[in-house]
Amino acid sequence: MHKDNSEENRQLYWNGETPSFVDNEFDSEVLHFLQVLSSKPAITLLAIALADKNKMISEGISDTLKLLGSQMLNSSTNLLVGEINNEIFVVSQHVSSCDFIFFPRLNKVKIICHANMEMVVDIASKLEDLAGKLEFNIPPSFDGLIASHGRPSHYFYDAILGLSEVNDYLNSIPQGKKLSLYQISHCNFADLKFFVGDKFHFPQSSVHFDQLNSLSNSANKLFLKVGSFYDRGNEVKRLKLLKYDELFLSESLRNKGNDYREVQELKKAGYFILWHGITTQKRKWLEQCDAIVALATMLYNSGEKLCVIIDGWTSPITPSKLDESQIESDNVVFSEIKNNIPPDIRVINAIGKTPAEKLTIASLCNFHVSNGGTGSIYTSRMAKIPGILHISNKAIGMTEQSIHYNSAFVPDSFVHDIEVEGLRDDFVSYSIAKKPFVSFALEKIAELFDIKVVPIDIGYSINCKHLTNSEEYESTSDDPILVFNKSSVFSNYEGNVEVKVRVNTLLNYKSLTPKLYLDLGNGYSEELSLLSKYNSNGEVTFSLNVTKELKSLRFDPFSCKGKFNIEYALLKLF
């Protein structure tokens, strides 16, 4: 189609000045339309496209309202042009069916969700090009809906929620022909046929957005992008997503892959299945490798049979070059973890798998460690497995747009943001030190499972000095002493206990006699001490029965001078 010189067409041009916000001086019919659009964007626009007069009358929407055309800017953003009371407007459909609505001639905007003035100006600057592709004098033919997004978070929250609302609306009205439902290539994270029933047909499994633009330009076709912004306080929306999650899990389990079957066999054999999500792009946890290696090692050294699932980038059904690049980057982190984890721990790579593949594996896991944003969709939301969540303090507010079941966030005090000037809050990386993270994770695991493992740290040392910039100690006499801190989990415990300590030293383990002293309230004494032997790896185990509150533990690694470090020290409660 080609632009004409009509007044309506010229109204699409923007004067280049920063827009102001819609105010009460607007026409009352326009203000009412904006109010309805804000609360029900997907349904309102679909009712207009379908010319559902009953719906429009019931909502009090002006009969002067009409849609003039649509055009996709990229694989995730659709622009919808319409007119009300002779005033042209542009709807930006990126996350929802209406992130904002802009009136170019008046240079006014109403922002509804997930948008800011910078985004508005960016869209406004593209309107001149858009004007040349629309035919204002001939009503377009509504062809169907677009339900997809390039980010899994917006796909499984906003797009799915919008589609659910539209599906309910269509079930409430007489419908003639089926609507077309399109997913954009590289933005199709699930097969939607199982979810929408018989109200839609699927012309293709996925299309490039240029194909839809070609239909808009050559055949005057109109397309609406569905989306409804999720906020945690809306119980109706949560229940809609819960229904979808249950259907998606059931559908995904109909096609179990090799990884699912392997994890299933490991679980039957008594393995503890631990899920750990990593990222190499925005919101990166700097210690993500060291932390999971330390947690897995601690569980393994307590005697658990362990399988660790490493999650990362999620692929759509039709992946792109970008997906391949991100998967390659995440696999570098996977290799680092696998190379540093005890070899007897089974490590399975879920990086680059589709959501359906990930969900089936997640459904078998005992516990997860996930980013509180996108990384928690398959574990905390859909599979509802227990676990812990982490995210930067800057981005903690965005978790209000996420659903989390059976999961606890790492305490804010553990998290230290890496400040970078000008960086968006949701891109900020952060640091969570390994030791407090492992302690917190083990406490949560101990609350849920018969795995009572408590890491113990060195409180202070006697007759040995802590070498600078190192975890190494050097004894200054023949009697080096380490006094361990005691976790609150262990404070009132009574029963059998195993204390395991691994010592790294160049000394000959066979010649060393490690010793453990117990303080049950009256200080240390030889009567309350235990002797043991190191194995060839430098690990020593002490078994004891605690009959009253244990105040502290003293560990004497050997009775000579030498350098050493403590790789780990743990209590296992029975």
C-alpha positions in Angstrom: 0.0 0.0 0.0 1.1 3.6 -0.5 0.5 6.6 1.6 -2.0 9.2 0.4 -2.1 12.8 1.4 -5.2 12.7 3.5 -5.5 14.7 6.7 -5.9 11.4 8.6 -2.5 10.3 7.2 -0.8 13.5 8.2 -2.0 13.1 11.8 0.4 10.1 12.1 3.4 12.4 11.9 5.3 13.4 15.1 6.7 16.9 15.7 9.8 15.7 17.3 9.1 17.2 20.8 9.0 15.1 24.0 5.3 14.0 24.4 3.3 15.1 27.4 0.9 12.8 29.3 -2.8 12.6 28.6 -4.8 14.9 30.8 -8.4 15.5 31.7 -8.8 18.1 28.9 -9.2 15.1 26.5 -12.6 14.3 25.0 -14.7 12.3 27.6 -15.2 9.5 25.1 -11.5 9.2 24.6 -10.8 9.2 28.3 -13.3 6.5 28.9 -11.8 4.4 26.1 -8.4 4.8 27.6 -9.8 3.7 31.0 -11.3 0.5 29.5 -8.2 -0.2 27.4 -5.9 0.1 30.5 -7.8 -2.6 32.4 -8.6 -5.0 29.5 -6.2 -4.2 26.6 -6.3 -7.6 24.8 -10.1 -8.1 25.0 -10.9 -4.5 24.2 -8.9 -4.4 21.1 -10.1 -7.8 19.9 -13.7 -6.8 20.4 -13.1 -3.7 18.2 -11.3 -5.9 15.6 -14.2 -8.4 15.6 -16.7 -5.5 15.5 -18.4 -7.0 18.6 -21.0 -4.3 19.1 -22.5 -5.9 22.2 -19.1 -5.8 23.9 -18.4 -2.3 22.8 -21.8 -1.1 24.0 -21.5 -2.9 27.3 -18.1 -1.2 27.9 -19.4 2.2 26.7 -16.8 2.4 23.9 -17.5 5.1 21.3 -18.8 3.8 17.9 -16.5 6.2 16.2 -13.6 4.0 17.2 -12.0 2.0 14.4 -8.7 0.3 13.7 -6.7 1.4 10.6 -3.8 -1.0 10.4 -0.9 -2.7 12.0 2.9 -3.2 11.4 5.5 -5.1 13.3 8.7 -3.2 14.1 10.6 -6.4 15.2 9.9 -9.9 16.3 8.4 -8.8 19.6 6.8 -5.4 18.9 3.6 -4.7 17.0 2.2 -1.2 16.3 -1.5 -0.8 16.0 -3.0 2.3 14.4 -6.6 3.4 15.1 -8.9 6.4 15.2 -11.4 7.7 17.7 -13.4 10.9 17.3 -11.3 11.8 14.3 -8.1 11.5 16.4 -5.4 9.1 15.2 -3.7 7.0 17.9 -0.9 4.4 17.9 -0.9 1.5 20.3 2.5 -0.1 21.2 2.2 -3.9 21.7 5.5 -5.2 23.1 4.8 -6.9 26.5 1.0 -6.4 26.6 -1.6 -5.6 24.1 -1.2 -2.0 25.1 2.0 -0.9 26.7 1.2 2.7 25.8 -1.1 4.6 23.5 0.2 7.7 21.7 -1.7 10.5 20.0 0.8 11.9 17.4 -1.1 15.1 16.4 -1.6 16.1 20.0 1.8 14.7 21.1 0.3 13.1 24.1 0.7 9.7 25.6 -0.8 7.4 28.2 1.6 4.8 29.5 -0.1 1.7 30.8 2.6 -0.8 31.6 6.2 -1.8 31.0 7.1 1.5 29.1 8.8 4.8 29.7 9.2 8.1 27.9 12.4 6.9 26.2 10.4 4.0 24.6 7.6 6.3 23.6 10.0 8.7 21.8 11.7 5.8 20.0 8.4 4.6 18.7 7.3 8.1 17.7 10.4 8.6 15.7 9.4 5.6 13.5 5.9 6.8 12.7 6.8 8.6 9.4 8.0 5.3 8.0 4.9 3.6 9.3 2.6 6.2 7.6 3.9 5.2 4.2 2.8 1.6 4.7 -0.8 2.0 5.8 -4.0 2.7 3.8 -6.2 4.9 5.8 -9.2 5.1 3.6 -9.9 1.4 3.2 -10.8 -0.6 6.4 -8.3 -3.4 7.0 -9.3 -7.1 7.2 -8.7 -8.6 10.7 -6.6 -11.7 10.1 -5.6 -13.0 13.5 -3.6 -12.8 16.7 0.1 -12.8 17.5 1.0 -14.7 20.7 4.8 -14.7 21.2 7.7 -12.8 22.6 11.5 -13.1 22.3 12.0 -13.4 26.1 10.7 -16.5 28.0 9.6 -14.3 30.9 7.3 -12.1 28.8 6.1 -15.1 26.9 5.1 -17.2 29.9 3.7 -14.4 31.9 2.3 -11.7 29.6 1.7 -13.4 26.3 0.2 -16.5 27.9 -1.9 -14.5 30.2 -3.3 -12.3 27.3 -4.0 -15.4 25.3 -5.9 -16.9 28.3 -8.0 -13.8 28.6 -8.8 -13.8 24.9 -9.6 -17.5 25.0 -12.2 -16.9 27.8 -13.7 -14.0 25.9 -14.0 -16.0 22.7 -15.8 -18.8 24.6 -18.4 -16.2 25.7 -19.4 -15.0 22.3 -20.8 -16.6 19.1 -17.9 -17.1 16.8 -17.9 -17.6 13.0 -14.7 -18.7 11.4 -11.7 -19.6 13.5 -9.1 -17.0 14.2 -5.6 -17.4 13.0 -3.0 -17.6 15.7 0.6 -16.8 14.8 3.9 -17.3 16.7 6.9 -15.4 15.5 10.0 -17.4 14.6 12.6 -17.5 17.4 9.9 -16.3 19.8 7.9 -19.5 20.0 8.6 -21.1 23.3 5.7 -23.6 23.4 3.2 -25.3 21.1 -0.1 -23.5 21.9 -2.5 -25.9 20.3 -3.1 -27.8 23.6 -4.1 -24.6 25.3 -6.4 -22.6 23.1 -8.8 -25.4 22.0 -10.8 -25.1 18.8 -11.2 -21.3 18.6 -8.0 -20.9 16.5 -6.2 -22.4 13.6 -2.5 -22.2 13.0 -1.5 -21.3 9.4 2.1 -22.1 10.2 4.1 -23.3 13.2 5.9 -20.0 13.1 6.4 -17.0 10.8 8.9 -14.3 10.4 7.5 -10.9 11.4 8.2 -9.6 7.9 5.8 -12.1 6.5 3.0 -10.6 8.5 4.1 -7.1 7.5 3.9 -8.2 3.9 0.3 -9.3 4.4 -0.5 -6.0 6.1 1.1 -4.0 3.2 -0.1 -6.0 0.2 -3.5 -7.4 1.4 -4.5 -4.8 4.0 -4.5 -7.4 6.8 -4.6 -6.4 10.5 -2.9 -8.3 13.3 -3.3 -7.9 17.1 -0.6 -9.0 19.5 -2.0 -10.4 22.7 -0.5 -9.8 26.1 -1.7 -8.9 29.6 0.8 -7.5 32.1 1.1 -9.7 35.2 1.3 -8.3 38.7 1.5 -10.6 41.7 -1.4 -9.0 43.6 -4.0 -10.1 40.9 -5.3 -13.4 42.1 -7.5 -13.9 39.0 -4.4 -13.6 36.7 -2.4 -15.9 39.0 -5.1 -18.6 38.7 -5.2 -18.3 34.9 -1.4 -18.9 34.8 -1.7 -21.7 37.2 -4.2 -23.4 34.9 -1.8 -23.0 32.0 1.1 -24.3 34.0 -0.8 -27.5 34.8 -1.7 -28.1 31.2 1.8 -27.3 30.0 3.4 -29.7 32.4 0.9 -32.5 31.5 1.5 -31.8 27.8 5.3 -31.7 28.2 5.4 -35.1 30.1 3.8 -36.7 27.0 7.2 -36.3 25.3 9.9 -37.4 27.8 13.4 -37.0 26.5 16.6 -39.0 27.3 17.6 -36.6 30.0 14.3 -37.0 31.8 14.6 -40.7 31.7 18.1 -40.6 33.0 17.2 -38.3 35.9 14.1 -40.5 36.6 16.4 -43.6 37.0 18.8 -41.7 39.2 16.0 -40.6 41.4 14.7 -44.1 41.7 18.2 -45.1 42.7 18.1 -42.7 45.7 19.9 -39.7 44.2 19.2 -36.2 45.4 18.4 -34.1 42.4 19.7 -30.5 42.6 18.9 -27.9 40.0 21.2 -24.9 39.6 20.6 -22.0 37.1 23.4 -19.9 35.7 23.6 -16.8 33.5 26.3 -15.1 31.5 24.3 -12.1 30.5 22.3 -9.6 32.6 21.8 -10.2 36.3 24.8 -12.3 36.7 25.8 -13.8 40.1 29.5 -13.5 40.2 30.1 -16.6 42.4 27.6 -18.8 40.6 30.3 -21.5 39.8 32.1 -21.6 43.1 28.8 -21.6 45.1 27.2 -24.6 43.4 30.5 -26.5 43.4 30.8 -25.8 47.2 27.1 -26.8 47.9 27.3 -29.9 45.8 30.6 -30.9 47.3 29.2 -30.4 50.8 26.2 -32.6 50.1 28.4 -35.2 48.4 30.8 -35.3 51.3 28.0 -35.9 53.7 27.3 -39.2 52.0 24.5 -38.2 49.6 24.3 -39.6 46.1 23.9 -36.5 44.0 22.8 -35.4 40.6 23.2 -31.7 39.6 21.2 -30.2 36.7 22.8 -27.1 35.3 20.3 -24.7 33.6 21.0 -21.6 31.5 19.8 -20.2 28.3 16.4 -21.3 27.0 15.8 -22.1 23.3 12.6 -21.4 21.5 11.2 -24.1 19.3 12.9 -22.4 16.3 16.2 -21.2 17.6 18.3 -18.4 16.1 22.0 -17.5 15.8 21.6 -15.5 18.9 20.4 -18.6 20.8 23.4 -20.5 19.6 25.8 -17.8 20.7 24.2 -17.6 24.2 24.2 -21.3 24.6 27.9 -21.4 23.7 28.6 -18.8 26.3 26.7 -20.6 29.0 28.4 -23.9 28.2 31.7 -22.3 29.2 30.3 -21.9 32.7 28.9 -25.4 32.6 32.4 -26.8 31.8 33.9 -24.8 34.7 31.4 -26.3 37.1 31.7 -29.8 35.8 35.5 -29.7 35.9 35.5 -28.6 39.6 32.8 -30.8 41.0 33.6 -34.2 42.5 33.7 -36.7 39.6 31.2 -39.1 41.3 28.5 -36.4 41.1 26.3 -36.8 38.0 26.1 -33.5 36.2 23.4 -33.0 33.5 23.3 -30.1 31.1 19.9 -28.4 30.5 21.4 -25.3 28.8 19.8 -24.6 25.5 16.8 -26.9 26.0 13.3 -25.8 25.2 10.9 -24.9 28.0 9.0 -28.2 27.7 12.3 -30.2 28.0 13.3 -28.2 31.0 10.0 -28.5 32.7 10.0 -32.3 32.5 13.4 -32.4 34.1 12.5 -29.8 36.8 9.5 -31.8 37.8 11.9 -34.6 39.1 14.2 -32.3 41.1 14.3 -32.2 44.9 15.6 -28.7 45.3 16.5 -25.7 43.1 18.8 -22.7 43.2 17.5 -20.2 40.7 17.6 -16.5 39.7 14.4 -14.8 41.0 13.5 -13.6 37.5 13.3 -15.7 34.3 15.5 -18.4 35.8 12.8 -19.5 38.2 9.9 -20.0 35.7 10.4 -23.8 35.3 11.4 -24.7 38.8 9.6 -22.3 41.3 6.6 -21.4 39.3 5.7 -24.3 37.0 7.1 -27.4 38.7 6.7 -25.9 42.2 9.7 -27.6 43.6 11.3 -26.2 46.8 14.4 -24.1 46.6 16.1 -20.7 47.0 16.1 -17.7 44.8 18.7 -14.9 44.3 18.7 -11.6 42.5 20.4 -8.2 42.9 19.0 -5.8 45.4 18.4 -3.3 42.6 16.2 -5.8 40.7 14.3 -7.2 43.7 11.3 -5.1 42.8 10.8 -6.9 39.5 10.1 -10.1 41.3 6.7 -8.7 42.1 6.0 -9.6 38.4 6.9 -13.3 39.1 5.2 -16.3 40.7 7.2 -18.3 43.2 6.0 -21.4 45.0 7.8 -23.1 47.9 10.9 -20.9 47.5 12.8 -18.4 49.7 15.0 -15.6 48.7 18.6 -15.4 49.8 18.6 -12.6 52.6 19.2 -9.1 51.2 22.2 -8.8 53.6 24.0 -11.5 51.6 23.7 -9.7 48.3 26.0 -6.9 47.2 25.3 -5.2 43.9 28.0 -4.4 41.4 27.3 -0.7 40.7 27.8 0.4 37.1 26.8 4.0 36.2 24.0 4.2 33.7 23.1 0.5 33.9 19.4 -0.5 34.1 18.4 -1.9 37.5 17.4 -5.2 35.9 20.8 -5.6 34.3 22.8 -5.2 37.6 25.2 -8.1 38.5 25.8 -9.0 42.1 27.9 -10.9 44.6 26.8 -13.5 47.1 29.7 -14.9 49.1 30.1 -18.7 48.9 30.0 -19.5 52.6 26.8 -17.8 53.7 25.1 -19.0 50.6 26.0 -22.6 51.3 24.9 -22.4 54.9 21.6 -20.8 53.9 21.0 -23.5 51.3 21.8 -26.4 53.6 19.6 -25.0 56.3 16.7 -24.9 53.8 17.5 -28.4 52.6 17.6 -29.6 56.2 14.1 -28.2 56.8 12.6 -30.3 54.0 14.7 -33.4 53.7 16.4 -36.0 55.8 19.7 -34.4 55.0 21.0 -32.6 58.1 24.3 -31.2 57.0 25.7 -28.2 58.8 28.9 -26.4 57.5 31.1 -25.3 60.3 33.6 -22.4 60.0 36.7 -21.6 61.8 36.0 -19.1 64.6 39.6 -18.5 65.7 43.0 -20.3 65.8 45.7 -20.8 68.4 49.3 -21.6 67.8 49.0 -21.0 64.1 48.8 -17.9 61.9 46.5 -17.2 59.0 48.7 -16.5 56.0 47.9 -13.2 54.2 45.7 -13.4 51.1 45.3 -17.1 51.5 43.1 -19.7 53.2 46.3 -21.4 54.4 47.5 -21.6 58.0 51.0 -22.2 59.4 51.4 -23.7 62.8 53.8 -21.8 65.1 54.2 -24.7 67.6 53.6 -28.4 67.7 50.1 -27.9 68.9 48.0 -26.0 66.2 44.4 -25.5 67.3 41.3 -24.5 65.4 38.0 -23.6 67.2 34.9 -24.0 65.1 31.8 -21.8 65.1 28.6 -23.6 65.6 25.5 -23.1 63.4 22.1 -22.2 65.0 20.7 -25.3 63.3 22.8 -27.4 65.7 22.1 -25.4 68.9 19.6 -27.7 70.5 20.3 -30.9 68.7 20.7 -34.2 70.7 21.7 -37.4 69.1 24.3 -39.0 66.8 26.7 -36.7 65.0 29.4 -37.1 62.4 32.1 -34.5 62.1 34.0 -34.5 58.8 37.0 -32.3 58.1 39.2 -32.3 55.0 42.8 -31.0 55.5 45.1 -30.2 52.7 48.8 -30.3 53.7 52.1 -31.5 52.3 52.7 -33.5 55.5 52.4 -37.3 55.4 48.8 -38.1 56.4 49.7 -41.5 57.7 52.0 -40.0 60.4 49.4 -37.5 61.6 46.9 -37.9 64.4 44.0 -35.5 64.3 42.0 -34.9 67.4 38.6 -33.4 68.2 37.7 -31.8 71.5 34.1 -31.2 72.7 33.0 -28.4 75.0 29.7 -29.4 76.6 29.7 -26.5 79.0 32.8 -27.0 81.1 35.6 -26.3 78.6 37.9 -28.7 76.8 39.4 -31.8 78.4 41.1 -35.1 77.3 38.1 -37.0 78.7 35.9 -35.3 76.0 38.2 -35.8 73.1 38.3 -38.2 70.1 41.3 -39.5 68.1 41.0 -40.5 64.4 43.0 -41.0 61.3 43.1 -39.3 57.9 42.3 -41.2 54.8 44.5 -40.8 51.7 42.6 -37.7 50.6 43.1 -35.9 53.9 39.6 -36.4 55.2 39.0 -37.4 58.8 35.7 -38.4 60.4 34.7 -38.3 64.0 31.5 -40.0 65.2 30.0 -39.0 68.5 26.7 -38.8 70.5 25.6 -35.4 71.8 23.6 -35.8 75.0 23.4 -32.1 76.0 23.9 -28.8 74.2 27.3 -28.7 72.5 29.0 -25.4 73.1 31.9 -25.6 70.7 34.3 -27.9 68.9 38.1 -27.7 68.9 40.1 -29.4 66.1 43.8 -30.2 66.4 44.8 -31.2 62.8 48.2 -32.6 63.9 50.9 -32.4 66.6 53.8 -30.8 64.7 54.7 -27.7 62.7 53.5 -27.3 59.1 51.3 -25.5 56.6 47.7 -26.6 56.0 44.2 -25.4 54.9 40.7 -26.6 55.7 38.9 -27.5 52.4 35.7 -28.2 54.3 34.4 -29.0 57.7 30.8 -30.2 58.3 28.5 -31.7 60.8 26.1 -34.5 59.7 23.1 -35.0 62.0 21.3 -38.3 62.1 
